[in-house]
Amino acid sequence: MKTTSQAKIRRMPGKKDRSSSQAARATLALREMLVQGRFRPGERLREVPLAAELHVSRIPLHLALERLAHEGFLQLRSTRGYVVQGFSREDIRDAIELRGLLEGSAARLATERLKDDRDLDPLRHASQEMLALVRQRTLTLEAFSRYIELNAQFHNALLELAGSRMLRRAIEHVCSLPFASPSAFLNRQQASPELRELFFIAADQHGLIVDAIANREGMRAEALTREHARVARRNLDEALQTLEPVQNLSGAGLMHL
């Protein structure tokens, strides 16, 4: 016969699981609210109405707030609680530069750890299809959406080849910041002639990175990947020349220009 204490011990993991699940959902929802400009930089988050809106209790909400503070979206102030963090142009440029450094390290590790040339097939296929798409005279919305999907696949496959959990965690952390991810400005490139040129450059760089890894040229693969990330910095500079289009980009509400 099971004792009452044993029953309590057995029930506790379920409560923790539910709390963790609520915290994860709250984190995703609140991060999206922040990126979409629901709150302004410097604004204090009021926990009671926020918990009600997200349909979570205070404990999961606190876990979500702590997570987003760790990611850099929020700042904990002793007198005001959690406040929305703003980002300057320099912050975003630094985040992109850091992503380039980390992804460059991933490319070098992928070169050093590559055991079978067939492991490069996901990178090759994504790179070749992206290049074929940008060579089309007219890039349809459907084709452009496919390019964005392939671009995400390419960068993820590169991390897979590197085989480093620590490196993946660091890159995911950096990419969570507004404008820092590899696809942050792709939606503008379809319409802007200036950014479309960078679109072609990025597509070509994908193939060069694959070739460098295949040829076991670790330093070249690292340098190419770092340079590839700098295309995003050029995208940022182009986009910030006119403020109005930038405000339509995800995460623009967190920037103070």
LUMGUZA-617123 format. One line per field, with one value per atom (N, C-alpha, C): residue number from 1; residue in three letters; x, z, y; atom name. Coordinates in steps of 0.001 Angstrom, whole numbers. Layout:
<pts>
nr: (NUM/...)
rest: (Ala/...)
east: (X/...)
up: (Z/...)
north: (Y/...)
atom: (CA/...)
</pts>
This chain:
<pts>
nr: (1/1/1/2/2/2/3/3/3/4/4/4/5/5/5/6/6/6/7/7/7/8/8/8/9/9/9/10/10/10/11/11/11/12/12/12/13/13/13/14/14/14/15/15/15/16/16/16/17/17/17/18/18/18/19/19/19/20/20/20/21/21/21/22/22/22/23/23/23/24/24/24/25/25/25/26/26/26/27/27/27/28/28/28/29/29/29/30/30/30/31/31/31/32/32/32/33/33/33/34/34/34/35/35/35/36/36/36/37/37/37/38/38/38/39/39/39/40/40/40/41/41/41/42/42/42/43/43/43/44/44/44/45/45/45/46/46/46/47/47/47/48/48/48/49/49/49/50/50/50/51/51/51/52/52/52/53/53/53/54/54/54/55/55/55/56/56/56/57/57/57/58/58/58/59/59/59/60/60/60/61/61/61/62/62/62/63/63/63/64/64/64/65/65/65/66/66/66/67/67/67/68/68/68/69/69/69/70/70/70/71/71/71/72/72/72/73/73/73/74/74/74/75/75/75/76/76/76/77/77/77/78/78/78/79/79/79/80/80/80/81/81/81/82/82/82/83/83/83/84/84/84/85/85/85/86/86/86/87/87/87/88/88/88/89/89/89/90/90/90/91/91/91/92/92/92/93/93/93/94/94/94/95/95/95/96/96/96/97/97/97/98/98/98/99/99/99/100/100/100/101/101/101/102/102/102/103/103/103/104/104/104/105/105/105/106/106/106/107/107/107/108/108/108/109/109/109/110/110/110/111/111/111/112/112/112/113/113/113/114/114/114/115/115/115/116/116/116/117/117/117/118/118/118/119/119/119/120/120/120/121/121/121/122/122/122/123/123/123/124/124/124/125/125/125/126/126/126/127/127/127/128/128/128/129/129/129/130/130/130/131/131/131/132/132/132/133/133/133/134/134/134/135/135/135/136/136/136/137/137/137/138/138/138/139/139/139/140/140/140/141/141/141/142/142/142/143/143/143/144/144/144/145/145/145/146/146/146/147/147/147/148/148/148/149/149/149/150/150/150/151/151/151/152/152/152/153/153/153/154/154/154/155/155/155/156/156/156/157/157/157/158/158/158/159/159/159/160/160/160/161/161/161/162/162/162/163/163/163/164/164/164/165/165/165/166/166/166/167/167/167/168/168/168/169/169/169/170/170/170/171/171/171/172/172/172/173/173/173/174/174/174/175/175/175/176/176/176/177/177/177/178/178/178/179/179/179/180/180/180/181/181/181/182/182/182/183/183/183/184/184/184/185/185/185/186/186/186/187/187/187/188/188/188/189/189/189/190/190/190/191/191/191/192/192/192/193/193/193/194/194/194/195/195/195/196/196/196/197/197/197/198/198/198/199/199/199/200/200/200/201/201/201/202/202/202/203/203/203/204/204/204/205/205/205/206/206/206/207/207/207/208/208/208/209/209/209/210/210/210/211/211/211/212/212/212/213/213/213/214/214/214/215/215/215/216/216/216/217/217/217/218/218/218/219/219/219/220/220/220/221/221/221/222/222/222/223/223/223/224/224/224/225/225/225/226/226/226/227/227/227/228/228/228/229/229/229/230/230/230/231/231/231/232/232/232/233/233/233/234/234/234/235/235/235/236/236/236/237/237/237/238/238/238/239/239/239/240/240/240/241/241/241/242/242/242/243/243/243/244/244/244/245/245/245/246/246/246/247/247/247/248/248/248/249/249/249/250/250/250/251/251/251/252/252/252/253/253/253/254/254/254/255/255/255/256/256/256/257/257/257)
rest: (Met/Met/Met/Lys/Lys/Lys/Thr/Thr/Thr/Thr/Thr/Thr/Ser/Ser/Ser/Gln/Gln/Gln/Ala/Ala/Ala/Lys/Lys/Lys/Ile/Ile/Ile/Arg/Arg/Arg/Arg/Arg/Arg/Met/Met/Met/Pro/Pro/Pro/Gly/Gly/Gly/Lys/Lys/Lys/Lys/Lys/Lys/Asp/Asp/Asp/Arg/Arg/Arg/Ser/Ser/Ser/Ser/Ser/Ser/Ser/Ser/Ser/Gln/Gln/Gln/Ala/Ala/Ala/Ala/Ala/Ala/Arg/Arg/Arg/Ala/Ala/Ala/Thr/Thr/Thr/Leu/Leu/Leu/Ala/Ala/Ala/Leu/Leu/Leu/Arg/Arg/Arg/Glu/Glu/Glu/Met/Met/Met/Leu/Leu/Leu/Val/Val/Val/Gln/Gln/Gln/Gly/Gly/Gly/Arg/Arg/Arg/Phe/Phe/Phe/Arg/Arg/Arg/Pro/Pro/Pro/Gly/Gly/Gly/Glu/Glu/Glu/Arg/Arg/Arg/Leu/Leu/Leu/Arg/Arg/Arg/Glu/Glu/Glu/Val/Val/Val/Pro/Pro/Pro/Leu/Leu/Leu/Ala/Ala/Ala/Ala/Ala/Ala/Glu/Glu/Glu/Leu/Leu/Leu/His/His/His/Val/Val/Val/Ser/Ser/Ser/Arg/Arg/Arg/Ile/Ile/Ile/Pro/Pro/Pro/Leu/Leu/Leu/His/His/His/Leu/Leu/Leu/Ala/Ala/Ala/Leu/Leu/Leu/Glu/Glu/Glu/Arg/Arg/Arg/Leu/Leu/Leu/Ala/Ala/Ala/His/His/His/Glu/Glu/Glu/Gly/Gly/Gly/Phe/Phe/Phe/Leu/Leu/Leu/Gln/Gln/Gln/Leu/Leu/Leu/Arg/Arg/Arg/Ser/Ser/Ser/Thr/Thr/Thr/Arg/Arg/Arg/Gly/Gly/Gly/Tyr/Tyr/Tyr/Val/Val/Val/Val/Val/Val/Gln/Gln/Gln/Gly/Gly/Gly/Phe/Phe/Phe/Ser/Ser/Ser/Arg/Arg/Arg/Glu/Glu/Glu/Asp/Asp/Asp/Ile/Ile/Ile/Arg/Arg/Arg/Asp/Asp/Asp/Ala/Ala/Ala/Ile/Ile/Ile/Glu/Glu/Glu/Leu/Leu/Leu/Arg/Arg/Arg/Gly/Gly/Gly/Leu/Leu/Leu/Leu/Leu/Leu/Glu/Glu/Glu/Gly/Gly/Gly/Ser/Ser/Ser/Ala/Ala/Ala/Ala/Ala/Ala/Arg/Arg/Arg/Leu/Leu/Leu/Ala/Ala/Ala/Thr/Thr/Thr/Glu/Glu/Glu/Arg/Arg/Arg/Leu/Leu/Leu/Lys/Lys/Lys/Asp/Asp/Asp/Asp/Asp/Asp/Arg/Arg/Arg/Asp/Asp/Asp/Leu/Leu/Leu/Asp/Asp/Asp/Pro/Pro/Pro/Leu/Leu/Leu/Arg/Arg/Arg/His/His/His/Ala/Ala/Ala/Ser/Ser/Ser/Gln/Gln/Gln/Glu/Glu/Glu/Met/Met/Met/Leu/Leu/Leu/Ala/Ala/Ala/Leu/Leu/Leu/Val/Val/Val/Arg/Arg/Arg/Gln/Gln/Gln/Arg/Arg/Arg/Thr/Thr/Thr/Leu/Leu/Leu/Thr/Thr/Thr/Leu/Leu/Leu/Glu/Glu/Glu/Ala/Ala/Ala/Phe/Phe/Phe/Ser/Ser/Ser/Arg/Arg/Arg/Tyr/Tyr/Tyr/Ile/Ile/Ile/Glu/Glu/Glu/Leu/Leu/Leu/Asn/Asn/Asn/Ala/Ala/Ala/Gln/Gln/Gln/Phe/Phe/Phe/His/His/His/Asn/Asn/Asn/Ala/Ala/Ala/Leu/Leu/Leu/Leu/Leu/Leu/Glu/Glu/Glu/Leu/Leu/Leu/Ala/Ala/Ala/Gly/Gly/Gly/Ser/Ser/Ser/Arg/Arg/Arg/Met/Met/Met/Leu/Leu/Leu/Arg/Arg/Arg/Arg/Arg/Arg/Ala/Ala/Ala/Ile/Ile/Ile/Glu/Glu/Glu/His/His/His/Val/Val/Val/Cys/Cys/Cys/Ser/Ser/Ser/Leu/Leu/Leu/Pro/Pro/Pro/Phe/Phe/Phe/Ala/Ala/Ala/Ser/Ser/Ser/Pro/Pro/Pro/Ser/Ser/Ser/Ala/Ala/Ala/Phe/Phe/Phe/Leu/Leu/Leu/Asn/Asn/Asn/Arg/Arg/Arg/Gln/Gln/Gln/Gln/Gln/Gln/Ala/Ala/Ala/Ser/Ser/Ser/Pro/Pro/Pro/Glu/Glu/Glu/Leu/Leu/Leu/Arg/Arg/Arg/Glu/Glu/Glu/Leu/Leu/Leu/Phe/Phe/Phe/Phe/Phe/Phe/Ile/Ile/Ile/Ala/Ala/Ala/Ala/Ala/Ala/Asp/Asp/Asp/Gln/Gln/Gln/His/His/His/Gly/Gly/Gly/Leu/Leu/Leu/Ile/Ile/Ile/Val/Val/Val/Asp/Asp/Asp/Ala/Ala/Ala/Ile/Ile/Ile/Ala/Ala/Ala/Asn/Asn/Asn/Arg/Arg/Arg/Glu/Glu/Glu/Gly/Gly/Gly/Met/Met/Met/Arg/Arg/Arg/Ala/Ala/Ala/Glu/Glu/Glu/Ala/Ala/Ala/Leu/Leu/Leu/Thr/Thr/Thr/Arg/Arg/Arg/Glu/Glu/Glu/His/His/His/Ala/Ala/Ala/Arg/Arg/Arg/Val/Val/Val/Ala/Ala/Ala/Arg/Arg/Arg/Arg/Arg/Arg/Asn/Asn/Asn/Leu/Leu/Leu/Asp/Asp/Asp/Glu/Glu/Glu/Ala/Ala/Ala/Leu/Leu/Leu/Gln/Gln/Gln/Thr/Thr/Thr/Leu/Leu/Leu/Glu/Glu/Glu/Pro/Pro/Pro/Val/Val/Val/Gln/Gln/Gln/Asn/Asn/Asn/Leu/Leu/Leu/Ser/Ser/Ser/Gly/Gly/Gly/Ala/Ala/Ala/Gly/Gly/Gly/Leu/Leu/Leu/Met/Met/Met/His/His/His/Leu/Leu/Leu)
east: (849/0/876/568/1395/1029/2013/1782/1416/883/522/1743/2874/4093/4588/4448/4873/4005/2710/1809/2161/2518/2910/4164/5130/6370/6094/5139/4836/4118/3318/2573/3430/4464/5254/5854/6437/6987/5952/4705/3659/3437/3442/3287/4452/5648/6811/6769/6328/6224/5228/4083/3088/3625/4359/4929/5965/6789/7802/7151/6075/5362/4743/4149/3572/4650/5787/6890/7403/7497/7972/6998/5693/4687/4707/4848/4881/6115/7237/8467/8309/7781/7577/6619/5512/4507/5036/5719/6217/7350/8212/9279/8695/7650/6990/6376/5774/5195/6262/7416/8509/9039/9271/9830/8855/7552/6561/6254/6935/6787/5623/5122/4009/4423/5687/6209/7372/7554/8607/9830/11015/12212/12032/12408/12275/10940/9985/8666/8720/8071/8004/6910/7202/6214/5437/4143/3284/2847/3290/3185/1757/929/-415/-1244/-1382/-2160/-1491/-162/550/289/289/-2/-1424/-2353/-3737/-3860/-3155/-3219/-2608/-1521/-834/-1439/-2400/-3076/-2087/-1218/-269/-276/221/329/1612/1807/2945/4287/4352/5637/6138/5312/5777/6116/5364/5663/7030/7342/8649/9761/9550/10546/10740/9640/9723/10458/10155/10815/12317/12672/14088/14805/14149/14735/14961/13981/14103/15101/15265/16309/17684/17799/19050/19371/18346/18549/18873/18607/18933/17755/16545/15372/14858/15105/14623/15783/15539/16523/15808/16390/15799/16351/15459/15847/15224/15995/15569/14312/14130/12992/11808/12013/10939/10589/11300/11036/11644/10972/11490/11109/12138/11969/12463/11777/12124/13453/14340/15659/15594/16228/16332/17676/17754/18977/19362/20635/21143/21637/21975/22549/23826/24613/25884/25637/24598/24253/23961/23158/22775/23968/24776/25985/26900/27037/27891/27334/25996/25374/25618/25501/25752/27212/28097/29525/29834/29208/29424/28891/27732/27211/28193/28793/29773/30968/31436/32570/32212/31018/30597/30341/29658/29403/30692/31644/32950/33627/33531/34082/33377/32060/31301/31786/32071/32565/33932/34787/36118/35997/35154/34953/34352/33426/32830/33895/34854/35948/36814/37142/38024/37351/36029/35321/34606/34704/34034/34658/33854/34348/33950/32801/32297/31814/32307/31942/30431/29764/28313/27574/28234/27615/27371/28043/27866/26657/25997/24891/23788/23360/22325/22757/24023/24536/24593/25064/25172/23807/22854/21531/20885/20993/20414/21104/22425/23193/22863/22802/22532/21130/20170/18796/18655/19333/19280/19885/21010/21666/20779/20108/19196/18037/17565/16457/16846/18019/18403/18793/19081/19427/18197/17030/15810/15615/15110/14905/13899/12843/11828/11688/11867/11784/10390/9573/8212/8211/7073/6953/7117/6580/6715/8177/8896/10309/11121/10733/11465/11259/10033/9753/10575/10721/11525/12983/13488/14865/15069/14137/14249/14306/13467/13455/14788/15316/16595/17745/17685/18739/18804/17638/17593/18134/17793/18286/19801/20353/21801/22537/22097/22785/22623/21468/21265/22134/22244/23071/24547/24966/26342/26617/25665/25821/25822/25007/24986/26346/26971/28283/29352/29209/30201/30172/29003/28879/29217/28867/29170/27897/27452/26256/26477/27677/27965/27921/28465/28482/27069/26284/24898/24126/24325/23612/23991/25276/25732/25158/25127/24602/23102/22383/20938/20641/21482/21291/21479/22534/22794/21679/21237/20234/18858/18654/17357/17183/18271/18184/17624/16923/16350/17405/17134/17970/19238/19538/20824/20806/19630/19569/19934/20331/20748/19676/18397/17313/16618/17216/16517/16046/16838/16493/16068/15890/15580/14278/13291/12004/12132/13068/13263/14054/14841/15711/14942/13751/13005/12605/12320/11799/12871/13948/14955/16076/16344/17437/18789/18999/20277/20477/19437/19551/19510/18902/18874/20295/21162/22553/23236/22963/23537/22955/21733/21069/21856/22311/23115/24466/25080/26380/26266/25229/25040/24829/24043/23792/25083/25934/27208/28135/28112/28971/28638/27370/26995/27795/27872/28610/30088/30669/32095/32394/31487/31671/31662/30719/30641/31924/32413/33647/34825/34928/36048/36006/34828/34712/35055/34552/34825/36313/37015/38453/39303/38646/39323/40154/39623/40286/39601/39975/39294/39372/40573/40727/39945/39923/39166/37668/37200/35788/35373/36240/35944/35876/36849/36878/35673/35315/34168/32874/32728/31504/31402/32525/32512/32148/32695/32368/30899/30388/28990/28063/28402/27584/27612/28685/28793/27860/27351/26321/25101/24806/23687/23944/25207/25526/25288/25625/25361/23864/23122/21663/21113/21652/21211/21458/22647/22984/22074/21791/20903/19494/19010/17645/17476/18515/18412/18527/18822/18895/17528/16470/15115/14404/13952/13390/12065/11201/9856/9850/10624/10617/11132/12086/12637/11569/10657/9629/8699/8699/7872/8581/9839/10600/10412/10400/10250/11366/11022/12000/12373/11843/12232/11802/10712/10234/11166/12127/13091/14326/14418/15604/15396/16425/16425/17512/17082/17961/18575)
up: (0/0/0/-930/-1057/30/604/1650/1015/1865/1388/898/1619/1228/-127/-388/-1683/-2800/-2521/-3526/-3833/-2801/-3010/-3847/-3551/-4323/-5783/-6020/-7374/-8123/-7417/-8083/-8381/-7605/-7753/-9140/-9795/-11127/-12112/-11972/-12855/-12708/-11480/-11243/-11831/-11657/-12198/-13721/-14310/-15761/-16283/-15593/-16018/-15886/-14812/-14616/-15694/-16019/-17062/-18412/-18678/-19939/-20045/-18953/-18940/-19121/-18481/-18598/-20023/-20677/-22063/-22976/-22787/-23603/-23353/-22103/-21761/-22352/-22340/-22905/-24395/-25119/-26561/-26866/-26139/-26392/-26058/-24925/-24506/-25406/-25838/-26767/-28067/-28542/-29764/-29568/-28418/-28119/-28105/-27552/-27499/-28889/-29683/-31022/-31918/-31736/-32573/-32119/-31080/-30676/-29750/-29073/-28145/-26997/-26585/-25517/-26057/-25481/-25928/-25023/-25525/-24673/-23443/-22286/-21037/-20333/-21001/-20398/-19362/-18249/-17197/-17512/-17339/-17553/-16258/-16335/-15165/-15109/-14062/-14025/-13872/-13073/-12834/-14117/-14832/-16081/-17153/-17140/-18125/-17912/-16644/-16328/-16759/-16565/-16970/-18481/-19186/-20655/-21236/-20623/-21117/-20564/-19635/-19037/-18304/-17517/-16711/-15291/-14348/-12977/-12817/-11651/-11438/-11526/-11039/-11057/-12477/-13384/-14765/-15429/-15086/-15663/-15216/-13917/-13412/-14131/-14377/-15102/-16518/-17158/-18509/-18503/-17516/-17420/-17173/-16322/-16051/-17314/-18078/-19313/-20316/-20477/-21435/-20962/-19651/-19136/-19447/-19317/-19653/-21137/-21981/-23419/-23800/-22907/-23194/-23589/-23615/-24004/-22862/-21629/-20464/-19537/-18672/-17654/-16307/-15296/-13962/-13174/-12759/-11962/-10581/-9577/-8192/-7827/-8414/-8029/-8980/-10173/-11166/-11671/-11252/-11764/-13145/-14004/-15343/-16320/-16995/-17933/-19314/-20356/-21722/-22121/-22636/-23055/-24481/-24706/-26060/-26668/-28002/-28717/-29653/-29598/-30505/-31795/-32786/-34030/-33731/-32805/-32465/-31816/-30991/-30372/-31432/-32431/-33471/-34340/-34669/-35454/-34695/-33395/-32573/-32529/-32434/-32399/-33707/-34826/-36131/-36254/-35787/-35842/-34979/-33810/-32934/-33572/-34225/-34931/-36003/-36707/-37729/-37151/-36004/-35344/-34950/-34374/-33917/-35091/-36119/-37285/-38036/-37998/-38585/-37858/-36541/-35756/-36088/-36320/-36698/-38031/-38985/-40295/-40167/-39326/-39126/-38468/-37441/-36780/-37735/-38585/-39562/-40498/-40868/-41737/-41028/-39783/-39023/-38681/-38497/-38033/-39150/-40373/-41488/-41744/-41684/-41882/-43238/-43715/-44983/-45828/-47057/-47926/-48162/-48028/-48232/-47138/-46018/-44950/-45366/-46434/-46945/-47862/-48174/-49128/-48749/-47462/-47126/-47434/-47166/-47479/-48984/-49700/-51161/-51807/-51425/-52026/-51758/-50513/-50174/-50950/-51025/-51717/-53203/-53830/-55270/-55605/-54783/-55044/-54832/-53803/-53581/-54750/-55268/-56390/-57630/-57846/-58987/-58856/-57643/-57421/-57727/-57273/-57473/-58917/-59690/-61096/-61982/-61412/-62184/-62506/-63688/-64093/-63182/-62859/-61951/-60772/-59598/-58386/-57786/-57910/-57392/-55866/-55286/-53830/-53315/-54062/-53668/-53686/-54752/-54853/-53761/-53449/-52420/-51052/-50779/-49518/-49418/-50550/-50572/-50266/-50778/-50504/-49006/-48369/-46930/-46162/-46566/-45923/-46116/-47336/-47631/-46884/-46739/-46027/-44575/-43951/-42566/-42492/-43476/-43510/-43648/-44467/-44677/-43378/-42693/-41465/-40361/-40314/-39329/-39645/-40936/-41336/-41026/-41143/-40805/-39330/-38477/-37045/-36753/-37474/-37301/-37612/-38688/-39071/-38039/-37403/-36401/-35200/-34876/-33803/-32429/-32168/-30869/-30240/-29151/-28455/-27866/-27349/-26740/-27773/-28945/-30010/-30513/-30659/-31096/-30100/-28811/-27792/-27872/-28063/-28141/-29369/-30500/-31728/-31613/-31054/-30883/-29976/-28959/-28055/-28813/-29605/-30369/-31380/-32066/-33116/-32577/-31275/-30705/-30645/-30767/-30721/-32040/-31989/-33213/-34284/-35497/-36685/-36748/-35740/-35712/-36456/-36722/-37363/-38837/-39466/-40872/-41839/-41501/-42422/-42054/-41184/-40635/-41688/-42754/-43729/-45078/-45163/-46463/-47054/-46229/-46761/-47506/-47122/-47815/-49093/-49201/-50355/-51649/-51572/-52787/-53464/-52692/-53250/-53481/-52747/-52820/-53785/-54822/-55757/-55056/-54070/-53365/-52571/-51866/-51060/-51926/-53097/-53996/-54424/-54595/-54939/-53837/-52580/-51462/-51397/-51851/-51922/-52830/-53980/-54900/-54282/-53616/-52981/-51944/-51106/-50054/-50641/-51729/-52359/-52893/-53466/-53994/-52864/-51750/-50617/-50046/-50099/-49602/-50309/-51637/-52403/-52081/-51880/-51553/-50195/-49247/-47919/-48020/-48789/-48972/-49616/-50629/-51306/-50351/-49521/-48578/-47577/-47081/-46134/-46825/-48046/-48794/-49065/-49278/-49560/-48298/-47152/-45850/-45620/-46078/-45889/-44740/-43527/-42350/-42181/-42362/-42182/-43230/-44471/-45536/-45262/-44814/-44494/-43382/-42393/-41283/-41767/-42599/-43101/-43991/-44861/-45742/-44950/-43916/-43117/-42323/-41824/-41128/-42085/-43289/-44297/-44701/-44745/-45099/-44101/-42821/-41804/-41979/-42523/-42693/-43772/-44617/-45557/-44786/-43657/-42811/-42237/-41931/-41436/-42529/-43762/-44867/-45078/-44900/-44971/-43936/-42726/-41649/-42023/-42506/-42877/-43986/-44984/-46074/-45551/-44703/-44199/-43318/-42558/-41634/-42328/-43622/-44346/-44420/-44448/-44412/-43235/-42312/-41056/-41242/-42147/-42262/-42605/-43611/-43886/-42724/-41982/-40849/-39804/-39636/-38611/-38937/-40185/-40567/-40358/-39955/-39748/-38335/-38209/-36903/-35979/-34796/-33808/-33852/-34855/-34996/-33794/-33136/-31995/-30821/-30790/-29691/-29945/-31134/-31460/-31106/-30554/-30380/-31302/-32317/-33401/-33127)
north: (-1206/0/1245/2203/3406/4399/5031/6020/7349/8263/9599/10355/10216/10916/10441/9120/8605/9176/9299/9858/11303/12074/13466/13566/12691/12709/12402/11458/11070/12193/13003/14076/15294/15531/16745/16949/15917/16135/16653/16204/16685/18175/18660/20094/20875/20343/21024/21047/19930/19872/20899/21022/21999/23410/23675/25004/25307/24317/24507/24743/24007/24172/25561/26029/27370/28428/28225/29179/29234/28073/28032/28766/28515/29194/30694/31088/32506/33180/32472/33028/33289/32313/32466/33612/33649/34683/36074/36189/37499/37968/37049/37422/37963/37313/37773/39153/39374/40685/41765/41445/42410/42727/41680/41859/42617/42382/43048/44475/44944/46334/46615/45576/45783/46706/46617/47466/48294/49453/50361/50240/50579/50564/51432/50898/51622/51419/50765/50550/49425/49645/48635/47619/46348/45302/45076/45205/45026/43568/42883/41424/40907/41561/41042/41025/42149/42097/41244/41181/40376/38890/38470/37065/36704/37623/37371/37273/38142/38125/36856/36382/35189/33902/34036/32882/31960/32574/31809/32378/31595/32065/32880/33444/34335/33613/32361/31647/31395/30824/30670/32002/33047/34355/34843/34653/35058/34301/33019/32227/32768/33152/33712/35048/35886/37188/37024/36073/35811/35341/34471/33962/35095/35962/37055/38109/38245/39126/38536/37220/36536/36694/36686/36837/38274/39217/40605/41466/40895/41668/42546/42117/42842/43169/44140/44512/44562/43923/43927/45098/45973/47133/47011/47318/47084/47860/49031/49870/49751/49209/49193/47799/46801/45466/45280/44530/44244/45354/45861/46965/46520/46965/46582/47216/46397/46857/47403/48527/49073/48719/48781/48439/49576/49941/50964/50310/51128/50596/49824/50366/49714/48352/48259/46975/45923/46292/45349/44987/45985/45700/44749/44990/44106/42689/42565/41243/40497/41201/40579/40175/41042/40728/39504/39436/38285/37006/37116/35941/35474/36423/36071/35340/35811/35153/33719/33555/32235/31292/31786/30939/30632/31567/31287/30138/30147/29040/27736/27813/26622/26071/26944/26498/25837/26406/25807/24446/24340/23053/22025/22482/21576/21020/21862/21427/20394/20669/19777/18454/18469/17281/16521/17001/16340/14970/13937/12573/12003/12380/11855/13024/13099/14213/14279/13146/13130/13899/14143/14921/16368/16782/18142/18271/17171/17209/18191/18260/19248/20688/21004/22338/22553/21559/21667/21881/21041/21128/22479/22944/24247/25363/25311/26335/26369/25209/25145/25629/25258/25699/27201/27743/29194/29949/29446/30113/30073/28949/28844/29829/30027/30951/32392/32818/34218/34505/33471/33661/33834/33594/33795/35270/35526/36922/37615/36905/37430/36482/37020/36209/36371/35336/35397/35361/35718/35683/34260/33294/31896/31453/31850/31491/32178/33409/34144/33518/33081/32396/31117/30441/29224/29542/30669/31058/31274/31945/32201/30881/29942/28629/27909/27953/27299/27960/29281/29990/29534/29378/28887/27460/26642/25265/25226/26106/26146/26451/27486/27888/26841/26203/25144/23925/23574/22438/22692/23948/24293/24030/24384/24124/22628/21888/20434/19831/20295/19764/20110/21272/21679/20741/20216/19238/19775/21042/21648/22193/21572/22051/23440/23685/24975/26100/25806/26803/27071/26020/26197/27059/26795/27571/29045/29316/30705/31410/30712/31317/31555/30604/30781/31969/32152/33294/34608/34706/35928/36171/35115/35253/35609/35485/35852/37365/38118/39570/40107/41253/41822/42065/41662/41894/41062/40245/39548/38216/37654/36341/36438/35334/35354/35837/35654/36013/37319/38104/39267/40253/40462/41484/40929/39629/39047/39572/39856/40315/41638/42483/43756/43588/42540/42401/42170/41635/41378/42677/43710/44950/46004/45974/47020/46646/47471/47182/47108/48008/48018/46732/46304/45094/43838/43931/42771/42400/43404/43130/42324/42679/41934/40527/40390/39097/38148/38637/37835/37479/38436/38193/37084/37149/36148/34759/34678/33378/32773/33597/33113/32665/33385/33038/31665/31280/29956/28865/28968/27971/27967/29147/29250/28613/28784/28188/26664/26132/24679/24150/24830/24396/24400/25428/25519/24371/24041/22924/21608/21434/20201/20018/21115/21069/21088/21003/20992/22256/23381/24677/25414/25036/25544/27046/27612/29053/29831/29312/29977/29883/28722/28562/29527/29684/30601/32038/32441/33818/34115/33165/33361/33495/32692/32725/34017/34499/35789/36912/36863/37872/37775/36565/36344/37042/36993/37659/39174/39691/41144/41670/40783/41205/41705/41054/41489/42873/43181/44530/45554/45209/46127/46283/45194/45266/46243/46160/47042/48501/48793/50168/50686/49820/50214/50485/49593/49721/50948/51299/52430/53781/53782/55056/55721/54902/55429/54797/55603/55105/54394/54899/54342/52859/52385/50947/50121/50672/49933/49661/50597/50409/49248/48816/47678/46350/46396/45174/44648/43328/42705/43136/43620/44027/45495/46228/47633/48469/48069/48842/48860/47932/47867/48714/49286/50084/51539/52169/53621/54145/54914/55344/56699)
atom: (N/CA/C/N/CA/C/N/CA/C/N/CA/C/N/CA/C/N/CA/C/N/CA/C/N/CA/C/N/CA/C/N/CA/C/N/CA/C/N/CA/C/N/CA/C/N/CA/C/N/CA/C/N/CA/C/N/CA/C/N/CA/C/N/CA/C/N/CA/C/N/CA/C/N/CA/C/N/CA/C/N/CA/C/N/CA/C/N/CA/C/N/CA/C/N/CA/C/N/CA/C/N/CA/C/N/CA/C/N/CA/C/N/CA/C/N/CA/C/N/CA/C/N/CA/C/N/CA/C/N/CA/C/N/CA/C/N/CA/C/N/CA/C/N/CA/C/N/CA/C/N/CA/C/N/CA/C/N/CA/C/N/CA/C/N/CA/C/N/CA/C/N/CA/C/N/CA/C/N/CA/C/N/CA/C/N/CA/C/N/CA/C/N/CA/C/N/CA/C/N/CA/C/N/CA/C/N/CA/C/N/CA/C/N/CA/C/N/CA/C/N/CA/C/N/CA/C/N/CA/C/N/CA/C/N/CA/C/N/CA/C/N/CA/C/N/CA/C/N/CA/C/N/CA/C/N/CA/C/N/CA/C/N/CA/C/N/CA/C/N/CA/C/N/CA/C/N/CA/C/N/CA/C/N/CA/C/N/CA/C/N/CA/C/N/CA/C/N/CA/C/N/CA/C/N/CA/C/N/CA/C/N/CA/C/N/CA/C/N/CA/C/N/CA/C/N/CA/C/N/CA/C/N/CA/C/N/CA/C/N/CA/C/N/CA/C/N/CA/C/N/CA/C/N/CA/C/N/CA/C/N/CA/C/N/CA/C/N/CA/C/N/CA/C/N/CA/C/N/CA/C/N/CA/C/N/CA/C/N/CA/C/N/CA/C/N/CA/C/N/CA/C/N/CA/C/N/CA/C/N/CA/C/N/CA/C/N/CA/C/N/CA/C/N/CA/C/N/CA/C/N/CA/C/N/CA/C/N/CA/C/N/CA/C/N/CA/C/N/CA/C/N/CA/C/N/CA/C/N/CA/C/N/CA/C/N/CA/C/N/CA/C/N/CA/C/N/CA/C/N/CA/C/N/CA/C/N/CA/C/N/CA/C/N/CA/C/N/CA/C/N/CA/C/N/CA/C/N/CA/C/N/CA/C/N/CA/C/N/CA/C/N/CA/C/N/CA/C/N/CA/C/N/CA/C/N/CA/C/N/CA/C/N/CA/C/N/CA/C/N/CA/C/N/CA/C/N/CA/C/N/CA/C/N/CA/C/N/CA/C/N/CA/C/N/CA/C/N/CA/C/N/CA/C/N/CA/C/N/CA/C/N/CA/C/N/CA/C/N/CA/C/N/CA/C/N/CA/C/N/CA/C/N/CA/C/N/CA/C/N/CA/C/N/CA/C/N/CA/C/N/CA/C/N/CA/C/N/CA/C/N/CA/C/N/CA/C/N/CA/C/N/CA/C/N/CA/C/N/CA/C/N/CA/C/N/CA/C/N/CA/C/N/CA/C/N/CA/C/N/CA/C/N/CA/C/N/CA/C/N/CA/C/N/CA/C/N/CA/C/N/CA/C/N/CA/C/N/CA/C/N/CA/C/N/CA/C/N/CA/C/N/CA/C/N/CA/C/N/CA/C/N/CA/C/N/CA/C/N/CA/C/N/CA/C/N/CA/C/N/CA/C/N/CA/C/N/CA/C/N/CA/C/N/CA/C/N/CA/C/N/CA/C/N/CA/C/N/CA/C/N/CA/C/N/CA/C/N/CA/C/N/CA/C/N/CA/C/N/CA/C/N/CA/C/N/CA/C/N/CA/C/N/CA/C/N/CA/C/N/CA/C/N/CA/C/N/CA/C/N/CA/C/N/CA/C/N/CA/C/N/CA/C/N/CA/C/N/CA/C/N/CA/C/N/CA/C/N/CA/C/N/CA/C/N/CA/C/N/CA/C/N/CA/C/N/CA/C/N/CA/C/N/CA/C/N/CA/C/N/CA/C/N/CA/C/N/CA/C)
</pts>
